[in-house]
Amino acid sequence: MIKIPSIHYLVQAAGKSLARFPLSIIAASIAAGLGIYLNEDHDNLPNIFPFINIMLCALLGIALFFCLDVFTSGKGYSKRTGLLADLLGLVILTLLYFTLPDIDSTQNTSLPYIRYTLYAIIVHLLVAFVPFLNKGQLNGFWQYNRILFVRFLTSMLYSGFLYAGLALALGSLHFLFDIDLHNELFLDLFILIGYFFNTWFFVSGIPEKFEPLDEIQEYPKGIKIFSQYVLLTLLILYLLILYIYMSKIVLFWNWPKGLVSYLVACVAVLGILTLLLIYPYGTLPGNTWIRKFSRAYYFILFPLVILLFIAIGMRLDDYGITINRYIILTLGVWLTIVCIYFSAGKNNIKFVPVSLVIILSLVSFGYWGMFSVSERSQVNRLKIILESGKILKDGKIQQEVQWRKDSLPELYALNKNDTNEGVLNDSLHNEVKSILDYLDNHHGFASLRDWYDQDLDSIVRANNIVHNKWSRMNEAEAYMKSMGLLYDYRDEAERNTYFSYGTESENKTVTDIRNYDYLVGFQFYGSTSEKSGDYSFHLKEEGYKIRYPKSPQDKFYLISDRDTISYAMDKLIQHLQKQYGHQPVIPEADMILMGHNENMNTKIELDNIYFHEENNTLRITSITGNIFIKLNHQD
């Protein structure tokens, strides 16, 4: 018969858990309260960063204070020592808060949160072994983590059913009694249960004493069955696939794809977790194969780790170090150490989380850390590319586009004629854009500021002050345009490009026709087809035709009943391509064609020329402008 606990017992157990893990539960309540507040009123907050940052620190505090409490209680330290440990935890969280971004302090917000995620992983790994820092107690270490794992699944199950039940009850009130419920209420409930109830329920099942765990000989069959018949089967399948792929590389000398390094890392971690789950079962009669397989696995893993290094090494050689590649490289180093350790016959399973915490802690800061190394690598790559195109010389951007400060928040260039567009080929152009986007997303542009004569950060801030978060300027775009390069991606495979030249006077409403008798506007909207239509009109009962060029090699013609004037459109386009590359807005003076004969003087002012480039063939798709005509012999 199932014994249902009384309300008094539940209240007593909850109070006992609060007394044992007070700061973890308080941190959970703070995180839940801020999460609900942000969900309800985030649109009305001028600066949400402080609220988000406090919530994140509180969430990390749940695991950090839990870790400190189980450490001090497990070691039998006094309450005074426990209070000092909790005070240390508060100091750590306070320092962490000041490393997180604020709306007024930075354009880039992702890097501090990546660092925060790394710290969160380290703290949760510490939870896994901090009560068992002494030598030995491998069985107690395994039983403790089994309890954590089962408790986590149980708390998730209870929290899930509680949320589903309450959400269904609220939905029923709305459906049956027409009670208005605002949309945020359901997410509020999810946050409250997920942060607060789930934490309190989880900590209530943690044993008070850890030493007796080493004496427990209880090994649930469910874990063995799941590990042996599900996880182990998947592991063998993945290993087989990777070995077949590695054989393909050797046989056909086909270099590995970059993503294979991620797959190897995932499979390796899956294998280590599987072996940790079935570790104690190897000591039971009839399960000697577990110990033999566990040692053989690390020998099997060695060639795959080498494959990981080859694959990630090729990516590093081609594209430099990024945070993601640094992490994979770090995992490769860690896997190598783990393989060597267990292949040598060692069996201390605590080595897995302890070694991972040490390595992650080492790479999370300093000159050698993932953030510093990745930034230097990408900045150096950018420097080499720009120096090769002479865009960067002696540490300064050449022909830097200067922005008019009196036009802010809108951007208008003082020196539109200066441009570096066309200096780099499409591949290098795309590399520049990719690097700037990466720096924008992760590191910011502090390393590039000295390359520019103007303060681009202040220009970007001035632009973004008057724009909402959805229309703010992309900082990478500002830095790339200031280099004199268009902020776009060039598709080298398709080679299918549209571009144009135009003047700022295309929308003018008044046209000066002094020295001319007639002004005729023309608009040609053609296509990439071979046929180009003529535009006909009459002056003094004489017929005229404008014949448009079909390609940059053709001339522009004005044909009358008596004679023809040709215009050097081909030379004009050659000049524009050489002088401006793909810069879209150019001076009016460079869009003029002159022509004359004994009967008339003419001038063509072009407003726009549109081109379509496909498979290295360039065609003119449309032309707009005006032609000015002065007749020399008028009756």
C-alpha positions in Angstrom: 0.0 0.0 0.0 1.4 3.4 -1.0 1.8 5.8 1.9 0.8 9.3 1.0 2.8 12.0 2.9 0.7 14.3 5.0 0.5 18.0 4.6 2.4 18.5 7.9 5.2 16.3 6.6 5.5 18.2 3.3 5.5 21.6 5.1 8.2 20.2 7.5 10.3 18.9 4.7 10.0 22.2 2.8 11.1 24.1 5.9 14.0 21.8 6.4 15.1 22.3 2.8 14.9 26.0 3.2 17.0 25.9 6.3 19.6 23.8 4.6 19.7 25.6 1.2 18.4 29.1 2.0 20.4 31.1 -0.5 19.7 28.7 -3.4 16.0 29.0 -2.7 16.2 32.8 -2.3 18.2 33.1 -5.5 15.5 31.0 -7.3 12.7 33.3 -5.9 14.7 36.4 -7.1 15.1 34.9 -10.6 11.4 34.0 -10.7 10.3 37.4 -9.6 12.5 39.2 -12.1 11.6 36.8 -14.9 7.9 37.5 -14.3 8.5 41.3 -14.1 10.4 41.3 -17.4 7.7 39.2 -19.0 5.0 41.6 -17.8 6.6 45.0 -18.4 9.7 44.7 -20.6 8.2 46.9 -23.3 8.0 49.8 -20.8 11.6 49.5 -19.5 14.1 52.0 -21.1 16.9 49.7 -20.1 16.3 46.0 -19.5 19.9 45.0 -19.1 20.2 45.4 -15.3 17.1 43.3 -14.7 18.3 40.6 -17.1 21.8 40.6 -15.5 20.4 40.3 -12.0 18.2 37.5 -13.1 21.1 35.6 -14.7 23.3 36.1 -11.6 20.4 34.8 -9.4 20.0 31.7 -11.7 23.8 31.0 -11.4 23.5 31.6 -7.7 21.1 28.6 -7.4 23.9 26.2 -8.4 26.7 28.2 -6.8 25.1 28.3 -3.4 24.0 24.7 -3.7 27.6 23.8 -4.4 29.0 25.8 -1.5 26.4 24.3 0.9 27.0 20.7 0.0 30.8 21.3 0.2 30.7 22.9 3.7 28.2 20.4 5.0 30.0 17.4 3.4 33.2 18.5 5.0 31.6 19.1 8.4 32.6 22.7 8.6 31.0 25.0 11.1 28.1 27.4 10.4 30.5 30.3 10.5 32.6 28.7 7.8 29.4 28.1 5.8 28.4 31.8 6.2 31.9 32.9 5.0 31.5 30.5 2.0 28.1 32.0 1.2 29.5 35.5 1.5 32.2 34.5 -1.0 29.5 33.3 -3.3 27.7 36.7 -3.1 31.0 38.5 -3.9 31.5 36.3 -6.9 28.0 36.9 -8.2 28.4 40.7 -7.6 31.7 40.7 -9.6 30.0 38.7 -12.3 27.2 41.2 -12.5 29.6 44.1 -13.3 31.1 42.1 -16.2 27.7 41.8 -17.9 26.8 44.5 -20.5 24.7 47.6 -20.1 22.9 49.6 -22.8 25.1 52.6 -22.4 28.5 50.8 -22.1 28.7 48.7 -25.3 27.4 48.0 -28.7 28.2 44.3 -28.4 26.4 42.2 -25.8 27.0 38.5 -26.7 30.5 38.0 -25.5 29.8 38.6 -21.8 26.9 36.2 -22.0 29.0 33.5 -23.7 31.5 33.9 -20.8 28.5 33.7 -18.4 27.5 30.4 -20.0 31.0 29.0 -19.6 30.9 29.9 -15.9 27.5 28.3 -15.5 28.9 25.0 -17.0 31.9 25.1 -14.6 29.7 25.7 -11.6 27.4 22.8 -12.5 30.3 20.5 -13.1 31.6 21.5 -9.6 28.3 20.4 -8.2 29.0 16.9 -9.5 32.1 16.2 -7.5 32.7 18.9 -4.8 31.5 16.7 -1.9 34.0 14.0 -3.0 37.3 15.8 -3.4 39.1 13.3 -1.2 40.8 10.4 -2.7 38.7 7.2 -3.3 35.0 7.1 -2.6 34.3 6.2 -6.2 31.1 4.4 -5.4 29.9 7.2 -3.2 30.7 9.7 -6.0 28.7 7.6 -8.5 25.7 7.1 -6.1 25.7 10.9 -5.4 25.5 11.7 -9.1 22.9 9.0 -9.6 20.8 10.8 -6.9 21.3 14.1 -8.6 20.3 12.7 -12.0 17.2 10.9 -10.7 16.3 14.0 -8.6 16.6 16.2 -11.6 14.3 14.0 -13.7 11.8 13.7 -10.9 11.7 17.5 -10.3 11.2 18.1 -14.0 8.4 15.5 -14.1 6.6 17.1 -11.1 7.1 20.6 -12.4 5.8 19.6 -15.8 2.7 18.0 -14.5 2.1 20.9 -12.1 2.3 23.5 -14.8 0.2 21.5 -17.2 -2.5 21.1 -14.5 -2.6 24.7 -13.5 -2.4 26.0 -17.1 -5.4 23.7 -17.9 -7.3 25.1 -14.9 -6.7 28.7 -15.9 -7.7 27.9 -19.5 -10.9 26.3 -18.2 -11.8 29.4 -16.2 -11.4 31.5 -19.3 -13.4 29.0 -21.5 -16.2 28.2 -19.0 -16.7 31.5 -17.1 -15.3 34.1 -19.6 -12.8 35.3 -17.1 -10.2 37.5 -18.8 -6.7 36.2 -18.5 -3.8 38.2 -20.0 -1.5 36.4 -22.3 1.6 36.8 -20.1 0.0 34.8 -17.3 0.8 31.4 -18.7 4.5 32.3 -19.1 4.5 33.8 -15.6 3.3 30.5 -14.3 5.9 28.6 -16.2 8.7 30.9 -14.8 7.4 30.6 -11.3 7.2 26.8 -11.4 10.4 26.3 -13.4 12.6 28.6 -11.3 11.1 28.5 -7.9 9.1 25.3 -7.3 11.5 23.1 -9.4 14.5 24.4 -7.4 12.9 23.9 -4.0 11.6 20.4 -4.9 15.0 19.4 -6.3 17.0 20.4 -3.2 14.6 18.7 -0.8 15.7 15.3 -2.0 19.5 15.8 -1.5 20.9 13.5 1.2 22.3 15.2 4.3 25.3 12.9 4.7 27.6 11.9 1.8 30.0 9.4 3.4 27.4 6.6 3.8 26.8 6.8 0.0 30.1 4.9 -0.5 28.6 1.9 1.3 25.5 1.7 -0.8 25.4 -1.3 -3.2 22.2 -0.3 -4.9 22.5 -0.2 -8.7 19.2 0.3 -10.5 18.6 -2.1 -13.3 16.8 0.7 -15.3 20.0 2.7 -15.6 21.9 -0.4 -16.7 19.3 -1.4 -19.3 19.1 2.1 -20.7 22.9 2.5 -20.8 23.6 -0.9 -22.2 20.8 -1.3 -24.8 20.1 2.3 -25.8 23.2 4.5 -25.2 25.8 1.8 -25.9 24.0 0.7 -29.1 23.9 4.2 -30.4 27.5 4.7 -29.4 28.7 1.7 -31.4 26.6 2.8 -34.4 28.2 6.3 -34.3 31.6 4.9 -33.9 31.1 2.6 -36.9 29.9 5.5 -39.1 32.9 7.6 -38.1 35.4 4.8 -38.8 33.8 4.2 -42.2 34.1 7.9 -42.9 37.8 7.9 -41.8 38.4 4.9 -44.0 37.0 6.9 -46.9 39.4 9.7 -46.2 42.4 7.3 -46.2 41.3 5.4 -49.4 40.3 8.4 -51.5 42.5 11.0 -49.8 39.4 13.1 -49.4 40.0 15.7 -46.7 37.6 15.7 -43.8 34.7 18.1 -43.6 34.9 20.7 -40.9 31.7 19.6 -39.2 33.1 16.2 -38.5 35.1 17.6 -35.6 31.8 18.6 -33.9 30.4 15.1 -34.5 33.5 13.4 -33.1 33.4 15.6 -30.0 29.7 14.8 -29.5 30.2 11.0 -29.9 33.2 11.0 -27.6 31.3 12.8 -24.9 28.4 10.5 -25.4 30.7 7.5 -25.0 32.3 8.9 -21.8 28.8 9.6 -20.2 27.7 6.1 -21.1 30.7 4.5 -19.5 30.2 6.6 -16.4 26.6 5.4 -16.1 27.5 1.7 -16.3 30.8 2.1 -14.4 29.7 0.3 -11.1 28.0 -2.6 -12.9 31.4 -3.7 -14.1 32.2 -4.8 -10.5 29.2 -7.2 -10.4 29.6 -10.9 -11.4 29.0 -11.6 -15.1 29.8 -8.1 -16.2 33.5 -8.2 -16.7 32.9 -7.2 -20.3 32.1 -3.7 -19.1 35.6 -3.1 -17.7 37.2 -4.5 -20.8 35.0 -2.4 -23.1 35.6 0.7 -21.1 39.3 0.4 -21.5 39.1 -0.6 -25.2 36.8 2.4 -25.9 39.6 4.9 -25.2 41.9 3.1 -27.6 39.2 3.1 -30.2 38.7 6.9 -29.5 42.3 7.8 -30.2 42.1 7.7 -34.1 38.9 9.7 -34.0 40.5 12.4 -31.8 43.3 12.6 -34.4 40.5 13.0 -37.1 39.1 15.8 -34.9 42.4 17.7 -34.8 42.9 17.3 -38.6 39.4 18.6 -39.4 39.5 21.5 -37.0 43.1 22.3 -38.0 42.0 22.7 -41.6 39.3 25.2 -40.5 41.8 27.1 -38.4 44.2 27.3 -41.3 41.5 28.6 -43.7 39.5 30.8 -41.5 41.4 31.4 -38.2 40.3 30.8 -34.7 36.8 31.6 -33.5 35.3 31.0 -30.1 33.5 27.8 -31.4 36.7 26.4 -33.0 38.7 27.2 -29.8 36.1 25.2 -27.8 36.4 22.3 -30.2 40.1 22.5 -30.0 40.0 22.6 -26.2 37.6 19.5 -26.2 40.1 17.7 -28.4 42.9 18.4 -25.9 40.7 17.3 -23.0 39.7 14.1 -24.9 43.4 13.3 -25.5 44.2 13.7 -21.8 41.2 11.5 -20.9 42.1 8.8 -23.4 45.7 8.7 -22.2 44.6 8.5 -18.6 42.1 5.7 -18.9 44.1 3.8 -21.5 46.9 3.6 -19.0 44.6 1.5 -16.8 43.4 4.2 -14.4 39.8 4.0 -13.2 39.2 7.1 -11.2 36.0 8.3 -12.8 36.2 11.6 -10.8 39.0 12.5 -13.2 36.4 13.3 -16.0 34.6 16.2 -14.4 37.6 17.5 -12.4 39.9 17.6 -15.5 37.1 19.3 -17.5 36.6 22.0 -14.9 40.3 22.7 -14.7 40.6 23.1 -18.5 37.5 25.2 -18.9 38.6 27.4 -16.1 42.1 27.9 -17.7 40.7 28.9 -21.1 38.0 31.2 -19.7 40.4 34.1 -19.1 43.8 35.6 -19.8 45.9 36.2 -22.9 45.7 32.5 -23.8 41.9 32.3 -23.2 39.4 31.6 -25.9 38.1 35.2 -26.0 41.5 36.9 -26.4 42.9 34.4 -28.8 39.9 34.3 -31.1 39.8 38.1 -31.3 43.5 38.4 -32.1 43.2 35.7 -34.8 40.3 37.4 -36.6 41.8 40.9 -36.4 45.1 39.6 -37.8 43.3 37.8 -40.6 41.5 41.1 -41.4 44.7 43.0 -41.3 46.5 40.7 -43.7 43.6 40.9 -46.2 43.3 44.7 -46.1 47.1 45.1 -46.3 47.2 42.8 -49.4 44.7 45.2 -51.1 46.5 48.3 -49.8 43.3 49.3 -48.0 45.3 49.3 -44.8 48.7 50.8 -44.8 50.9 51.7 -41.8 48.0 50.9 -39.5 45.5 53.3 -41.1 42.6 52.8 -43.5 43.4 54.4 -46.9 40.7 56.5 -48.5 38.6 56.2 -45.4 35.0 57.4 -46.1 34.4 60.4 -43.8 30.9 60.8 -42.5 29.3 64.2 -42.1 28.7 64.8 -38.4 26.2 67.5 -39.0 23.9 65.0 -40.8 23.6 62.6 -37.9 21.8 60.4 -37.2 21.6 59.9 -40.9 24.9 59.0 -42.6 26.1 61.1 -45.5 29.7 60.8 -46.8 31.9 63.9 -47.3 34.1 62.1 -49.8 31.9 59.9 -52.0 34.4 59.8 -54.7 37.0 58.0 -52.5 36.3 54.2 -52.5 38.2 50.9 -52.2 35.4 49.0 -53.9 36.7 46.6 -56.5 40.2 46.4 -55.0 39.5 43.0 -53.4 38.2 40.0 -55.3 34.8 38.5 -54.3 36.3 35.9 -52.1 38.4 38.4 -50.0 35.5 40.8 -50.0 33.3 38.1 -48.4 36.1 37.3 -46.0 36.2 40.9 -44.8 32.4 41.0 -44.3 32.5 37.6 -42.5 35.2 38.8 -40.1 33.5 42.1 -39.3 30.2 40.3 -38.7 32.0 37.9 -36.3 33.7 40.8 -34.4 30.4 42.6 -34.2 28.6 39.5 -32.8 31.3 38.5 -30.3 34.1 41.0 -29.6 33.2 44.5 -30.7 35.6 46.7 -32.6 37.9 48.1 -29.9 40.9 46.4 -31.7 40.1 48.3 -35.0 39.5 51.8 -33.6 43.0 53.0 -34.2 42.8 52.1 -37.9 40.3 55.0 -38.4 40.6 58.7 -38.1 37.0 59.2 -37.0 35.3 57.8 -33.9 32.9 55.4 -35.5 31.5 54.1 -32.2 30.1 57.6 -31.4 28.7 57.9 -34.9 26.9 54.5 -34.5 25.6 55.5 -31.1 24.3 58.8 -32.4 22.4 56.9 -35.1 21.0 54.3 -32.8 19.7 56.8 -30.2 16.8 57.8 -32.4 16.1 54.3 -33.8 14.4 51.4 -32.1 16.2 48.2 -31.5 14.8 46.7 -34.8 16.2 49.4 -37.0 19.5 50.2 -35.4 22.6 50.4 -37.5 24.7 47.3 -37.9 28.1 48.3 -36.5 29.9 46.0 -38.9 28.2 47.8 -41.8 29.5 51.1 -40.5 33.0 49.9 -40.2 33.0 48.2 -43.6 31.5 51.2 -45.4 34.0 53.4 -43.8 36.7 51.2 -45.5 35.2 52.2 -48.8 33.7 48.7 -49.3 30.1 47.8 -49.8 28.5 45.8 -47.0 27.3 42.9 -49.1 28.0 39.2 -49.8 29.3 38.3 -53.3 28.0 34.9 -54.6 31.0 33.6 -56.5 29.3 30.4 -57.6 26.3 32.0 -59.4 28.1 35.2 -60.5 24.6 36.7 -60.9 24.8 40.4 -59.9 22.7 43.5 -60.2 24.3 46.9 -59.8 23.7 50.5 -60.9 25.1 54.0 -61.2 23.0 57.0 -60.4 23.1 60.6 -59.3 21.5 62.3 -56.4 19.7 64.6 -58.8 17.4 61.9 -60.1 14.4 63.3 -58.2 15.0 66.9 -59.1 11.9 68.8 -60.2 13.6 71.7 -62.0 16.0 71.3 -64.9 18.2 74.0 -66.3 18.0 74.0 -70.2 20.0 77.2 -70.9 21.9 77.1 -74.2 19.5 74.4 -75.5 16.2 74.6 -77.3 14.6 71.3 -76.2 14.7 68.8 -73.4 13.4 65.3 -74.0 13.2 62.9 -71.1 13.7 59.2 -71.8 13.2 56.0 -69.8 14.3 52.6 -71.1 13.2 49.6 -69.0 14.5 46.7 -71.0 15.6 43.2 -70.0 18.5 40.9 -70.7 17.0 40.1 -74.0 18.9 40.9 -77.3 16.2 43.2 -78.6 16.3 46.8 -77.4 13.5 49.2 -78.4 13.9 52.7 -79.8 12.2 55.8 -78.5 10.7 58.1 -81.2 9.7 61.7 -81.1 9.4 64.8 -83.5 11.0 68.2 -83.5 10.0 70.7 -86.2 8.1 68.0 -88.1 11.4 66.0 -88.3 11.5 62.5 -86.8 14.0 61.5 -84.2 14.9 58.2 -82.5 16.9 57.4 -79.4 18.6 54.0 -79.7 19.7 52.5 -76.4 22.8 50.4 -76.0 22.2 46.7 -75.2 25.6 46.1 -73.6 28.5 48.2 -72.2 30.3 47.7 -75.6 27.5 49.4 -77.5 27.1 53.1 -78.3 24.2 55.4 -77.6 22.6 56.9 -80.7 20.4 59.9 -81.6 19.0 59.3 -85.1 17.2 61.9 -87.1 15.7 61.8 -90.6 18.9 63.5 -91.9 21.8 62.2 -89.8 23.0 60.4 -86.7 25.0 61.3 -83.6 26.7 58.6 -81.7 27.8 58.9 -78.0 30.7 57.0 -76.5 28.6 55.1 -74.0 31.2 52.3 -73.9 34.0 54.6 -72.8 31.7 56.2 -70.2 31.0 52.8 -68.7 34.6 51.8 -68.7 35.4 55.0 -66.9 32.7 54.4 -64.3 33.8 50.8 -63.6 37.4 51.8 -63.2 36.7 54.9 -61.1 33.8 53.7 -58.9 33.6 49.9 -59.1 30.1 49.1 -57.8 29.6 52.4 -55.9 25.9 53.3 -56.6 25.9 57.1 -56.2 28.3 59.1 -58.3 28.7 62.8 -59.3 26.5 64.2 -62.0 29.5 65.4 -64.0 30.5 61.8 -64.6 27.1 60.9 -66.1 27.1 63.3 -69.0 27.6 62.5 -72.8 28.2 65.2 -75.3 27.5 65.0 -79.1 27.1 67.4 -82.0 27.1 67.7 -85.8 26.5 70.5 -88.2 22.8 70.5 -87.5 22.6 70.4 -83.7 24.5 70.3 -80.4 23.3 67.8 -77.8 24.0 66.8 -74.3 22.7 63.6 -72.5 22.4 63.7 -68.7 22.0 60.2 -67.3 20.1 59.8 -64.1 20.5 56.0 -63.7 22.1 53.1 -65.5 21.2 49.5 -64.3 23.3 46.5 -65.1 22.8 42.7 -64.8 25.9 40.5 -64.7 25.5 36.8 -65.2 28.1 34.2 -66.0 30.7 37.0 -66.7 28.3 38.7 -69.2 27.3 42.2 -68.5 24.1 43.7 -69.9 22.3 47.0 -69.6 18.8 46.5 -68.3 17.5 50.1 -68.0 18.6 53.7 -68.5 16.8 56.9 -67.5 17.8 60.5 -68.1 17.3 63.6 -70.3 18.7 64.7 -73.7 19.2 68.4 -74.4 19.0 69.5 -78.1 20.0 72.8 -79.7 19.2 73.1 -83.4 21.7 75.1 -85.4 19.5 75.9 -88.4 15.9 76.9 -87.4 13.4 78.2 -89.9 
